[in-house]
Amino acid sequence: NLPKKKNTLNVDQDARSNLVLEKARIIKELKPKAFVFENVQSITHPKNKKFLEAFVDIVETVGYKTSEFQLSSEVFGVAQKRKRVFVVGHLERKIRSPIETHSEENSMFLKPIVSCGKVISPFKAKKYFEKEEVLSGRWAEYFSDIPAGKNYKALSAWAGYPKPIFEAETRFWNFLLKLHPEKPSWTIAANPGPWIGPFHWENRRLRIPEMAAIQSFPKDYKFAGNRRSKVRQIGNAVPPLMAKAVVETITT
């Protein structure tokens, strides 16, 4: 039975709590020396935070000292800005925040942020071509008018487009969104719509190895299934370099 505390929820009360509390149940039963829990940033929203608080209540009841970190992947060498929430628990000690290795500011001690252009450059050869990368349909003809690093707003009067197609602030920010080769990517989505970015600055969809590289997967990492399945696997993953930084807090 779950401990009777004010933030503890019954799994049957809300389907969204299933995986969070199931993770807590497994930790409680196996009681490893340490654990890492990861979730999207929205778990800290007032409507969802009760699940996170319930998770922490349960693991602390069985003896874990917990630390919560809200991290962004680019400061760990990932060529992507991806925010995630981690709870790290240890039976013997309080865990400190992972050490950042990269910074957008000039620093004597940290490396510069990694650009998406740098990590995907090895995959520009024709041998990496994927038929799914070709844009076709309603908005394809306008892609060349969108500068690198911009979105649909470049096709609006707000941006001075001569024959406006859109009105600014009427679409999601990642609609027709293009990467900039000298900057980190925005979050790679697991289930993007047909016109949801980020797209390549050369007016095409990203290739599977490019998405994997942006997530910091090794070049030879293999994904199973069709393209849609691979995109989902990549988009749902914690960037390996980010995961490594967090895991090292409990192993060093």
PyRosetta script that sets phi, psi and omega in degrees:
from pyrosetta import init, pose_from_sequence

init()
pose = pose_from_sequence("NLPKKKNTLNVDQDARSNLVLEKARIIKELKPKAFVFENVQSITHPKNKKFLEAFVDIVETVGYKTSEFQLSSEVFGVAQKRKRVFVVGHLERKIRSPIETHSEENSMFLKPIVSCGKVISPFKAKKYFEKEEVLSGRWAEYFSDIPAGKNYKALSAWAGYPKPIFEAETRFWNFLLKLHPEKPSWTIAANPGPWIGPFHWENRRLRIPEMAAIQSFPKDYKFAGNRRSKVRQIGNAVPPLMAKAVVETITT")
pose.set_psi(1, 147.3)
pose.set_omega(1, 178.8)
pose.set_phi(2, -76.8)
pose.set_psi(2, 148.8)
pose.set_omega(2, 179.6)
pose.set_phi(3, -62.5)
pose.set_psi(3, 144.4)
pose.set_omega(3, -178.0)
pose.set_phi(4, -86.6)
pose.set_psi(4, 83.1)
pose.set_omega(4, 178.2)
pose.set_phi(5, -123.8)
pose.set_psi(5, 161.5)
pose.set_omega(5, -171.8)
pose.set_phi(6, -62.3)
pose.set_psi(6, -29.2)
pose.set_omega(6, -177.6)
pose.set_phi(7, -96.7)
pose.set_psi(7, -0.8)
pose.set_omega(7, -178.4)
pose.set_phi(8, -78.4)
pose.set_psi(8, 132.6)
pose.set_omega(8, -178.5)
pose.set_phi(9, -114.6)
pose.set_psi(9, 148.3)
pose.set_omega(9, 172.3)
pose.set_phi(10, -81.2)
pose.set_psi(10, 132.4)
pose.set_omega(10, -178.7)
pose.set_phi(11, -54.8)
pose.set_psi(11, -33.1)
pose.set_omega(11, -177.3)
pose.set_phi(12, -72.9)
pose.set_psi(12, -13.1)
pose.set_omega(12, -175.6)
pose.set_phi(13, -75.4)
pose.set_psi(13, -29.3)
pose.set_omega(13, -176.9)
pose.set_phi(14, -156.1)
pose.set_psi(14, 125.3)
pose.set_omega(14, -176.5)
pose.set_phi(15, -61.0)
pose.set_psi(15, -29.8)
pose.set_omega(15, -178.4)
pose.set_phi(16, -65.7)
pose.set_psi(16, -21.1)
pose.set_omega(16, -177.8)
pose.set_phi(17, -84.3)
pose.set_psi(17, -9.9)
pose.set_omega(17, -173.1)
pose.set_phi(18, -52.7)
pose.set_psi(18, -56.0)
pose.set_omega(18, -174.8)
pose.set_phi(19, -69.6)
pose.set_psi(19, -37.1)
pose.set_omega(19, 179.7)
pose.set_phi(20, -63.7)
pose.set_psi(20, -49.5)
pose.set_omega(20, -178.7)
pose.set_phi(21, -75.2)
pose.set_psi(21, -26.4)
pose.set_omega(21, 174.9)
pose.set_phi(22, -66.1)
pose.set_psi(22, -39.2)
pose.set_omega(22, 175.5)
pose.set_phi(23, -60.8)
pose.set_psi(23, -44.1)
pose.set_omega(23, 178.9)
pose.set_phi(24, -62.2)
pose.set_psi(24, -40.6)
pose.set_omega(24, -180.0)
pose.set_phi(25, -62.6)
pose.set_psi(25, -43.8)
pose.set_omega(25, -179.3)
pose.set_phi(26, -64.6)
pose.set_psi(26, -43.1)
pose.set_omega(26, 177.7)
pose.set_phi(27, -61.0)
pose.set_psi(27, -42.7)
pose.set_omega(27, -179.4)
pose.set_phi(28, -63.0)
pose.set_psi(28, -39.6)
pose.set_omega(28, -177.8)
pose.set_phi(29, -76.4)
pose.set_psi(29, -43.4)
pose.set_omega(29, -176.7)
pose.set_phi(30, -83.3)
pose.set_psi(30, -31.7)
pose.set_omega(30, 179.8)
pose.set_phi(31, 47.4)
pose.set_psi(31, 62.5)
pose.set_omega(31, 174.2)
pose.set_phi(32, -68.6)
pose.set_psi(32, 165.4)
pose.set_omega(32, -179.6)
pose.set_phi(33, -63.0)
pose.set_psi(33, -33.5)
pose.set_omega(33, -179.3)
pose.set_phi(34, -152.1)
pose.set_psi(34, 161.5)
pose.set_omega(34, 177.7)
pose.set_phi(35, -147.9)
pose.set_psi(35, 161.2)
pose.set_omega(35, 172.8)
pose.set_phi(36, -127.2)
pose.set_psi(36, 127.8)
pose.set_omega(36, 176.0)
pose.set_phi(37, -116.2)
pose.set_psi(37, 132.9)
pose.set_omega(37, -177.9)
pose.set_phi(38, -128.6)
pose.set_psi(38, 144.8)
pose.set_omega(38, 176.5)
pose.set_phi(39, -156.8)
pose.set_psi(39, 170.6)
pose.set_omega(39, 178.9)
pose.set_phi(40, -71.7)
pose.set_psi(40, 159.6)
pose.set_omega(40, -175.3)
pose.set_phi(41, -62.1)
pose.set_psi(41, -26.9)
pose.set_omega(41, -177.1)
pose.set_phi(42, -67.2)
pose.set_psi(42, -9.3)
pose.set_omega(42, 177.1)
pose.set_phi(43, -68.4)
pose.set_psi(43, -16.2)
pose.set_omega(43, 177.6)
pose.set_phi(44, -90.4)
pose.set_psi(44, -1.9)
pose.set_omega(44, 176.9)
pose.set_phi(45, -65.0)
pose.set_psi(45, 145.7)
pose.set_omega(45, -178.4)
pose.set_phi(46, -51.0)
pose.set_psi(46, -33.1)
pose.set_omega(46, -179.5)
pose.set_phi(47, -74.9)
pose.set_psi(47, -23.1)
pose.set_omega(47, -175.6)
pose.set_phi(48, -109.7)
pose.set_psi(48, -15.7)
pose.set_omega(48, -171.5)
pose.set_phi(49, -62.2)
pose.set_psi(49, -23.1)
pose.set_omega(49, 179.9)
pose.set_phi(50, -60.7)
pose.set_psi(50, -30.1)
pose.set_omega(50, 178.8)
pose.set_phi(51, -71.0)
pose.set_psi(51, -41.2)
pose.set_omega(51, 177.6)
pose.set_phi(52, -65.0)
pose.set_psi(52, -42.5)
pose.set_omega(52, 179.9)
pose.set_phi(53, -65.6)
pose.set_psi(53, -37.1)
pose.set_omega(53, 177.7)
pose.set_phi(54, -65.3)
pose.set_psi(54, -41.4)
pose.set_omega(54, 177.9)
pose.set_phi(55, -58.8)
pose.set_psi(55, -48.9)
pose.set_omega(55, -178.6)
pose.set_phi(56, -63.7)
pose.set_psi(56, -41.6)
pose.set_omega(56, 178.0)
pose.set_phi(57, -55.5)
pose.set_psi(57, -45.9)
pose.set_omega(57, -175.6)
pose.set_phi(58, -65.3)
pose.set_psi(58, -49.3)
pose.set_omega(58, -176.0)
pose.set_phi(59, -70.9)
pose.set_psi(59, -31.5)
pose.set_omega(59, 177.5)
pose.set_phi(60, -71.0)
pose.set_psi(60, -30.1)
pose.set_omega(60, 178.0)
pose.set_phi(61, -62.0)
pose.set_psi(61, -32.1)
pose.set_omega(61, -179.1)
pose.set_phi(62, -95.1)
pose.set_psi(62, 10.1)
pose.set_omega(62, 169.1)
pose.set_phi(63, 112.6)
pose.set_psi(63, 2.5)
pose.set_omega(63, -178.0)
pose.set_phi(64, -82.8)
pose.set_psi(64, 140.4)
pose.set_omega(64, 169.3)
pose.set_phi(65, -93.2)
pose.set_psi(65, 121.6)
pose.set_omega(65, -171.8)
pose.set_phi(66, -112.2)
pose.set_psi(66, 152.5)
pose.set_omega(66, 174.5)
pose.set_phi(67, -135.6)
pose.set_psi(67, 137.0)
pose.set_omega(67, 178.1)
pose.set_phi(68, -110.0)
pose.set_psi(68, 132.2)
pose.set_omega(68, 179.2)
pose.set_phi(69, -125.5)
pose.set_psi(69, 131.9)
pose.set_omega(69, 171.1)
pose.set_phi(70, -107.4)
pose.set_psi(70, 109.6)
pose.set_omega(70, -168.7)
pose.set_phi(71, -121.2)
pose.set_psi(71, 157.5)
pose.set_omega(71, 174.4)
pose.set_phi(72, -124.2)
pose.set_psi(72, 133.0)
pose.set_omega(72, -165.9)
pose.set_phi(73, -65.7)
pose.set_psi(73, -27.5)
pose.set_omega(73, -174.0)
pose.set_phi(74, -65.4)
pose.set_psi(74, -23.2)
pose.set_omega(74, -179.8)
pose.set_phi(75, -79.4)
pose.set_psi(75, 0.6)
pose.set_omega(75, 175.9)
pose.set_phi(76, -115.4)
pose.set_psi(76, 18.6)
pose.set_omega(76, 175.3)
pose.set_phi(77, 90.4)
pose.set_psi(77, 8.3)
pose.set_omega(77, 177.4)
pose.set_phi(78, -85.9)
pose.set_psi(78, 136.4)
pose.set_omega(78, -178.2)
pose.set_phi(79, -83.4)
pose.set_psi(79, 46.9)
pose.set_omega(79, -173.6)
pose.set_phi(80, -160.6)
pose.set_psi(80, 139.5)
pose.set_omega(80, 173.8)
pose.set_phi(81, -93.5)
pose.set_psi(81, 108.1)
pose.set_omega(81, -175.7)
pose.set_phi(82, -138.9)
pose.set_psi(82, 113.1)
pose.set_omega(82, -176.6)
pose.set_phi(83, -92.4)
pose.set_psi(83, 134.9)
pose.set_omega(83, 179.3)
pose.set_phi(84, -143.6)
pose.set_psi(84, 156.0)
pose.set_omega(84, 178.2)
pose.set_phi(85, -108.5)
pose.set_psi(85, 133.3)
pose.set_omega(85, 178.0)
pose.set_phi(86, -124.0)
pose.set_psi(86, 140.8)
pose.set_omega(86, 166.8)
pose.set_phi(87, -118.7)
pose.set_psi(87, 122.5)
pose.set_omega(87, 179.4)
pose.set_phi(88, -113.0)
pose.set_psi(88, 129.5)
pose.set_omega(88, -179.8)
pose.set_phi(89, -122.6)
pose.set_psi(89, 143.9)
pose.set_omega(89, 179.5)
pose.set_phi(90, -141.6)
pose.set_psi(90, 140.2)
pose.set_omega(90, -177.8)
pose.set_phi(91, -74.6)
pose.set_psi(91, -19.5)
pose.set_omega(91, -172.9)
pose.set_phi(92, -113.2)
pose.set_psi(92, -25.9)
pose.set_omega(92, -173.8)
pose.set_phi(93, -151.0)
pose.set_psi(93, 159.2)
pose.set_omega(93, 175.4)
pose.set_phi(94, -80.7)
pose.set_psi(94, 132.7)
pose.set_omega(94, -176.9)
pose.set_phi(95, -91.0)
pose.set_psi(95, 135.4)
pose.set_omega(95, 177.5)
pose.set_phi(96, -86.2)
pose.set_psi(96, 160.0)
pose.set_omega(96, -179.9)
pose.set_phi(97, -61.2)
pose.set_psi(97, 144.4)
pose.set_omega(97, 177.9)
pose.set_phi(98, -60.1)
pose.set_psi(98, 153.3)
pose.set_omega(98, -176.7)
pose.set_phi(99, -83.5)
pose.set_psi(99, 124.3)
pose.set_omega(99, 177.2)
pose.set_phi(100, -73.2)
pose.set_psi(100, 142.6)
pose.set_omega(100, -178.4)
pose.set_phi(101, -113.8)
pose.set_psi(101, -15.6)
pose.set_omega(101, -175.9)
pose.set_phi(102, -133.1)
pose.set_psi(102, 154.2)
pose.set_omega(102, -179.3)
pose.set_phi(103, -147.8)
pose.set_psi(103, 148.9)
pose.set_omega(103, 174.6)
pose.set_phi(104, -76.4)
pose.set_psi(104, -18.3)
pose.set_omega(104, 179.3)
pose.set_phi(105, -90.7)
pose.set_psi(105, 152.9)
pose.set_omega(105, 174.5)
pose.set_phi(106, -65.9)
pose.set_psi(106, 126.8)
pose.set_omega(106, -175.8)
pose.set_phi(107, -142.0)
pose.set_psi(107, 141.6)
pose.set_omega(107, 176.3)
pose.set_phi(108, -75.1)
pose.set_psi(108, -20.2)
pose.set_omega(108, -170.8)
pose.set_phi(109, -111.0)
pose.set_psi(109, -19.1)
pose.set_omega(109, -177.5)
pose.set_phi(110, -116.6)
pose.set_psi(110, 150.7)
pose.set_omega(110, 178.9)
pose.set_phi(111, -79.1)
pose.set_psi(111, 157.5)
pose.set_omega(111, 176.2)
pose.set_phi(112, -69.9)
pose.set_psi(112, 153.4)
pose.set_omega(112, 177.2)
pose.set_phi(113, -56.5)
pose.set_psi(113, 140.8)
pose.set_omega(113, -177.9)
pose.set_phi(114, -84.8)
pose.set_psi(114, 131.3)
pose.set_omega(114, 179.9)
pose.set_phi(115, -85.0)
pose.set_psi(115, 152.5)
pose.set_omega(115, 177.8)
pose.set_phi(116, -68.3)
pose.set_psi(116, -30.7)
pose.set_omega(116, 178.2)
pose.set_phi(117, -60.8)
pose.set_psi(117, -35.9)
pose.set_omega(117, -179.6)
pose.set_phi(118, -66.8)
pose.set_psi(118, -44.5)
pose.set_omega(118, -173.3)
pose.set_phi(119, -79.6)
pose.set_psi(119, -23.8)
pose.set_omega(119, -178.7)
pose.set_phi(120, -98.9)
pose.set_psi(120, -3.1)
pose.set_omega(120, -179.4)
pose.set_phi(121, -58.6)
pose.set_psi(121, -32.4)
pose.set_omega(121, 179.0)
pose.set_phi(122, -66.1)
pose.set_psi(122, -9.5)
pose.set_omega(122, -173.3)
pose.set_phi(123, -111.9)
pose.set_psi(123, 22.2)
pose.set_omega(123, -178.2)
pose.set_phi(124, -87.0)
pose.set_psi(124, -10.1)
pose.set_omega(124, -179.3)
pose.set_phi(125, -66.7)
pose.set_psi(125, 155.8)
pose.set_omega(125, -177.5)
pose.set_phi(126, -60.8)
pose.set_psi(126, -27.1)
pose.set_omega(126, -178.3)
pose.set_phi(127, -64.7)
pose.set_psi(127, -16.9)
pose.set_omega(127, 179.3)
pose.set_phi(128, -95.1)
pose.set_psi(128, 3.0)
pose.set_omega(128, -178.6)
pose.set_phi(129, -57.4)
pose.set_psi(129, 139.4)
pose.set_omega(129, 174.8)
pose.set_phi(130, -127.6)
pose.set_psi(130, 131.7)
pose.set_omega(130, -176.7)
pose.set_phi(131, -60.1)
pose.set_psi(131, -27.4)
pose.set_omega(131, -178.4)
pose.set_phi(132, -71.9)
pose.set_psi(132, -13.3)
pose.set_omega(132, -177.6)
pose.set_phi(133, -75.6)
pose.set_psi(133, -18.8)
pose.set_omega(133, -176.6)
pose.set_phi(134, -72.4)
pose.set_psi(134, 128.6)
pose.set_omega(134, 179.7)
pose.set_phi(135, -86.5)
pose.set_psi(135, 133.7)
pose.set_omega(135, 175.3)
pose.set_phi(136, -148.8)
pose.set_psi(136, 155.9)
pose.set_omega(136, 179.6)
pose.set_phi(137, 115.1)
pose.set_psi(137, -160.9)
pose.set_omega(137, -166.4)
pose.set_phi(138, -57.0)
pose.set_psi(138, -42.4)
pose.set_omega(138, -172.4)
pose.set_phi(139, -106.0)
pose.set_psi(139, -0.3)
pose.set_omega(139, -173.9)
pose.set_phi(140, -57.6)
pose.set_psi(140, -40.5)
pose.set_omega(140, -175.2)
pose.set_phi(141, -67.4)
pose.set_psi(141, -16.7)
pose.set_omega(141, -177.1)
pose.set_phi(142, -95.6)
pose.set_psi(142, -8.1)
pose.set_omega(142, -174.1)
pose.set_phi(143, -59.6)
pose.set_psi(143, -37.9)
pose.set_omega(143, -177.7)
pose.set_phi(144, -65.6)
pose.set_psi(144, -16.8)
pose.set_omega(144, 179.0)
pose.set_phi(145, -87.8)
pose.set_psi(145, -5.9)
pose.set_omega(145, 178.5)
pose.set_phi(146, -94.2)
pose.set_psi(146, 118.6)
pose.set_omega(146, 179.4)
pose.set_phi(147, -67.6)
pose.set_psi(147, 158.4)
pose.set_omega(147, 175.7)
pose.set_phi(148, -57.8)
pose.set_psi(148, 136.2)
pose.set_omega(148, 179.2)
pose.set_phi(149, 85.1)
pose.set_psi(149, 2.7)
pose.set_omega(149, -178.4)
pose.set_phi(150, -115.0)
pose.set_psi(150, 172.4)
pose.set_omega(150, -179.5)
pose.set_phi(151, -127.7)
pose.set_psi(151, -159.1)
pose.set_omega(151, -176.8)
pose.set_phi(152, -55.6)
pose.set_psi(152, -24.7)
pose.set_omega(152, -177.5)
pose.set_phi(153, -62.9)
pose.set_psi(153, -19.7)
pose.set_omega(153, 176.4)
pose.set_phi(154, -66.1)
pose.set_psi(154, -16.8)
pose.set_omega(154, -179.9)
pose.set_phi(155, -102.5)
pose.set_psi(155, 26.1)
pose.set_omega(155, -177.7)
pose.set_phi(156, -120.3)
pose.set_psi(156, 166.4)
pose.set_omega(156, 176.0)
pose.set_phi(157, -62.3)
pose.set_psi(157, -31.4)
pose.set_omega(157, 178.0)
pose.set_phi(158, -54.3)
pose.set_psi(158, -36.1)
pose.set_omega(158, -179.7)
pose.set_phi(159, -95.5)
pose.set_psi(159, 2.4)
pose.set_omega(159, 179.7)
pose.set_phi(160, 81.7)
pose.set_psi(160, 19.6)
pose.set_omega(160, 179.7)
pose.set_phi(161, -66.7)
pose.set_psi(161, 129.7)
pose.set_omega(161, -172.2)
pose.set_phi(162, -59.9)
pose.set_psi(162, -37.5)
pose.set_omega(162, 177.6)
pose.set_phi(163, -125.3)
pose.set_psi(163, 81.5)
pose.set_omega(163, -172.3)
pose.set_phi(164, -54.4)
pose.set_psi(164, 135.8)
pose.set_omega(164, 178.1)
pose.set_phi(165, -104.1)
pose.set_psi(165, -35.2)
pose.set_omega(165, -178.3)
pose.set_phi(166, -121.8)
pose.set_psi(166, 162.3)
pose.set_omega(166, 170.2)
pose.set_phi(167, -105.1)
pose.set_psi(167, 131.6)
pose.set_omega(167, -177.4)
pose.set_phi(168, -57.9)
pose.set_psi(168, 146.3)
pose.set_omega(168, 177.6)
pose.set_phi(169, 66.1)
pose.set_psi(169, 27.5)
pose.set_omega(169, 177.5)
pose.set_phi(170, -113.5)
pose.set_psi(170, -2.8)
pose.set_omega(170, 179.4)
pose.set_phi(171, -128.6)
pose.set_psi(171, 166.1)
pose.set_omega(171, 173.2)
pose.set_phi(172, -63.8)
pose.set_psi(172, 147.7)
pose.set_omega(172, -174.0)
pose.set_phi(173, -60.0)
pose.set_psi(173, -26.5)
pose.set_omega(173, -177.4)
pose.set_phi(174, -94.6)
pose.set_psi(174, 13.2)
pose.set_omega(174, 176.0)
pose.set_phi(175, -74.3)
pose.set_psi(175, 122.6)
pose.set_omega(175, -177.6)
pose.set_phi(176, 57.1)
pose.set_psi(176, 32.7)
pose.set_omega(176, -176.8)
pose.set_phi(177, -80.2)
pose.set_psi(177, 128.7)
pose.set_omega(177, 179.8)
pose.set_phi(178, -108.1)
pose.set_psi(178, 142.9)
pose.set_omega(178, 173.7)
pose.set_phi(179, -70.6)
pose.set_psi(179, 157.3)
pose.set_omega(179, 169.4)
pose.set_phi(180, -112.3)
pose.set_psi(180, 126.2)
pose.set_omega(180, -173.7)
pose.set_phi(181, -62.1)
pose.set_psi(181, -20.6)
pose.set_omega(181, -176.9)
pose.set_phi(182, -98.6)
pose.set_psi(182, 7.3)
pose.set_omega(182, -178.6)
pose.set_phi(183, -128.9)
pose.set_psi(183, 162.0)
pose.set_omega(183, 174.1)
pose.set_phi(184, -66.8)
pose.set_psi(184, 155.5)
pose.set_omega(184, 177.9)
pose.set_phi(185, -73.1)
pose.set_psi(185, 159.7)
pose.set_omega(185, 164.9)
pose.set_phi(186, -78.7)
pose.set_psi(186, 173.0)
pose.set_omega(186, -176.9)
pose.set_phi(187, -56.6)
pose.set_psi(187, 130.9)
pose.set_omega(187, 173.6)
pose.set_phi(188, -78.7)
pose.set_psi(188, 119.5)
pose.set_omega(188, -175.4)
pose.set_phi(189, -84.3)
pose.set_psi(189, 148.0)
pose.set_omega(189, 179.5)
pose.set_phi(190, -78.4)
pose.set_psi(190, -33.6)
pose.set_omega(190, -177.8)
pose.set_phi(191, -134.3)
pose.set_psi(191, 65.4)
pose.set_omega(191, -178.0)
pose.set_phi(192, -72.8)
pose.set_psi(192, 147.8)
pose.set_omega(192, 172.0)
pose.set_phi(193, -72.4)
pose.set_psi(193, 171.9)
pose.set_omega(193, -175.0)
pose.set_phi(194, -62.0)
pose.set_psi(194, -24.3)
pose.set_omega(194, -179.2)
pose.set_phi(195, -119.0)
pose.set_psi(195, 19.5)
pose.set_omega(195, 178.1)
pose.set_phi(196, -96.1)
pose.set_psi(196, 128.0)
pose.set_omega(196, -178.7)
pose.set_phi(197, -85.3)
pose.set_psi(197, -173.3)
pose.set_omega(197, 13.6)
pose.set_phi(198, -84.3)
pose.set_psi(198, 145.6)
pose.set_omega(198, 174.3)
pose.set_phi(199, -104.8)
pose.set_psi(199, 163.5)
pose.set_omega(199, 175.7)
pose.set_phi(200, -71.1)
pose.set_psi(200, 146.5)
pose.set_omega(200, 179.5)
pose.set_phi(201, -67.0)
pose.set_psi(201, -10.5)
pose.set_omega(201, 176.6)
pose.set_phi(202, -94.1)
pose.set_psi(202, 27.0)
pose.set_omega(202, 172.1)
pose.set_phi(203, 63.1)
pose.set_psi(203, 51.8)
pose.set_omega(203, 177.0)
pose.set_phi(204, -154.7)
pose.set_psi(204, 169.0)
pose.set_omega(204, 173.6)
pose.set_phi(205, -77.3)
pose.set_psi(205, 157.8)
pose.set_omega(205, 177.2)
pose.set_phi(206, -72.1)
pose.set_psi(206, 147.7)
pose.set_omega(206, 175.3)
pose.set_phi(207, -83.9)
pose.set_psi(207, 157.1)
pose.set_omega(207, -179.3)
pose.set_phi(208, -54.7)
pose.set_psi(208, -49.6)
pose.set_omega(208, 179.8)
pose.set_phi(209, -65.2)
pose.set_psi(209, -25.8)
pose.set_omega(209, 176.7)
pose.set_phi(210, -70.7)
pose.set_psi(210, -44.3)
pose.set_omega(210, 177.2)
pose.set_phi(211, -62.0)
pose.set_psi(211, -40.8)
pose.set_omega(211, 179.5)
pose.set_phi(212, -64.5)
pose.set_psi(212, -40.7)
pose.set_omega(212, 179.6)
pose.set_phi(213, -65.8)
pose.set_psi(213, -39.6)
pose.set_omega(213, 177.4)
pose.set_phi(214, -62.7)
pose.set_psi(214, -32.1)
pose.set_omega(214, 176.8)
pose.set_phi(215, -80.9)
pose.set_psi(215, -6.5)
pose.set_omega(215, 179.4)
pose.set_phi(216, 79.6)
pose.set_psi(216, 21.4)
pose.set_omega(216, 171.9)
pose.set_phi(217, -69.5)
pose.set_psi(217, 147.2)
pose.set_omega(217, 174.8)
pose.set_phi(218, -59.8)
pose.set_psi(218, 150.9)
pose.set_omega(218, -175.5)
pose.set_phi(219, -59.0)
pose.set_psi(219, -33.0)
pose.set_omega(219, -175.6)
pose.set_phi(220, -94.6)
pose.set_psi(220, 10.9)
pose.set_omega(220, -179.5)
pose.set_phi(221, -68.9)
pose.set_psi(221, 135.0)
pose.set_omega(221, -176.5)
pose.set_phi(222, -104.7)
pose.set_psi(222, 133.0)
pose.set_omega(222, 175.3)
pose.set_phi(223, -112.2)
pose.set_psi(223, 140.4)
pose.set_omega(223, -177.9)
pose.set_phi(224, -96.9)
pose.set_psi(224, 155.8)
pose.set_omega(224, 174.0)
pose.set_phi(225, 97.0)
pose.set_psi(225, -172.9)
pose.set_omega(225, 179.4)
pose.set_phi(226, -80.7)
pose.set_psi(226, -179.1)
pose.set_omega(226, -175.9)
pose.set_phi(227, -59.7)
pose.set_psi(227, -44.3)
pose.set_omega(227, -178.4)
pose.set_phi(228, -60.5)
pose.set_psi(228, -41.6)
pose.set_omega(228, 178.9)
pose.set_phi(229, -64.8)
pose.set_psi(229, -41.0)
pose.set_omega(229, 180.0)
pose.set_phi(230, -65.7)
pose.set_psi(230, -41.8)
pose.set_omega(230, 177.6)
pose.set_phi(231, -60.5)
pose.set_psi(231, -41.4)
pose.set_omega(231, -179.9)
pose.set_phi(232, -65.3)
pose.set_psi(232, -42.3)
pose.set_omega(232, 178.7)
pose.set_phi(233, -61.6)
pose.set_psi(233, -44.5)
pose.set_omega(233, -179.1)
pose.set_phi(234, -67.2)
pose.set_psi(234, -46.8)
pose.set_omega(234, -176.9)
pose.set_phi(235, -66.1)
pose.set_psi(235, -29.6)
pose.set_omega(235, -179.7)
pose.set_phi(236, -84.5)
pose.set_psi(236, -12.1)
pose.set_omega(236, -173.1)
pose.set_phi(237, -76.7)
pose.set_psi(237, 151.4)
pose.set_omega(237, 165.8)
pose.set_phi(238, -79.5)
pose.set_psi(238, 128.0)
pose.set_omega(238, 178.7)
pose.set_phi(239, -52.4)
pose.set_psi(239, 126.5)
pose.set_omega(239, -175.8)
pose.set_phi(240, -52.5)
pose.set_psi(240, -40.6)
pose.set_omega(240, -179.8)
pose.set_phi(241, -66.7)
pose.set_psi(241, -33.4)
pose.set_omega(241, 176.7)
pose.set_phi(242, -70.0)
pose.set_psi(242, -45.1)
pose.set_omega(242, 178.5)
pose.set_phi(243, -60.4)
pose.set_psi(243, -42.1)
pose.set_omega(243, 179.7)
pose.set_phi(244, -59.6)
pose.set_psi(244, -43.2)
pose.set_omega(244, -179.6)
pose.set_phi(245, -62.7)
pose.set_psi(245, -39.0)
pose.set_omega(245, -179.7)
pose.set_phi(246, -71.8)
pose.set_psi(246, -45.7)
pose.set_omega(246, -178.4)
pose.set_phi(247, -62.4)
pose.set_psi(247, -35.2)
pose.set_omega(247, -179.8)
pose.set_phi(248, -63.6)
pose.set_psi(248, -20.1)
pose.set_omega(248, 178.9)
pose.set_phi(249, -68.7)
pose.set_psi(249, -22.2)
pose.set_omega(249, 179.8)
pose.set_phi(250, -104.9)
pose.set_psi(250, -4.5)
pose.set_omega(250, -177.6)
pose.set_phi(251, -112.0)
pose.set_psi(251, -6.0)
pose.set_omega(251, 180.0)
pose.set_phi(252, -120.0)
pose.dump_pdb("model.pdb")
